[in-house]
């Protein structure tokens, strides 16, 4: 499991980082001092767990959670304030730890997050093989060749998988799709889109054009996309 620590207090970030380092299957992908920094980080490097303070300059942890919407990692709030608990749990977070964060309380929260992750993987509508995916399309499990997939598009609680001949709608998250696609062939271009790099015909007005269809590229992903396309 990977996690991102977000807190405007450097001491708090250090404390949580030390606690995380003692959990064998948990690695710290990074730490941020603001919610905006965390938002930008997650566009480039999705994580499994977000250890998130609430009261921070600019954007609050709760506002960040709403911005991330259905693509959010599993969120554990770590805050010195108790009064946000009801609002936080309405956002379906995994846990709400009131500082100071003790080792026992931290492990309890991580165990909850681990259980959610395990259950999500067990219920996933995807099974990946070497060159294809099995997807659950309504009540039918279908084989989708990776060579046929042009791009994936997040739509609320569903993901649309676009091929030249048909679009499949699967009840899942774009993060789950990204985890099951080979990184050497597919690239996140936007918080709501993943493109098959080998299918790109051109770039017009900042969008990737794949068989006549535009796939948007967000500013946060543009450098990575240009690098993969080997744009001069």
Secondary structure, 3 states (H helix, E strand, C coil): CEEEEECCCHHHHHHHHHHHCCCCCCEEEEEECCHHHHHHHHHHCCCCEEEECCCCCCCCHHHHHHHHHHHCCEEEEEECCCCCHHHHHHCCCCEEEECCCCHHHHHHHHHHHHHHHHHHHHCCCEEECCCEEEEEECCEEEEEEHHHEEEEEEECCEEEEEECCCEEEECCCHHHHHHHCCCCCEEEEECCEEEEHHHCCEEECCEEEECCEEECCCHHHHHHHHHHHCCC
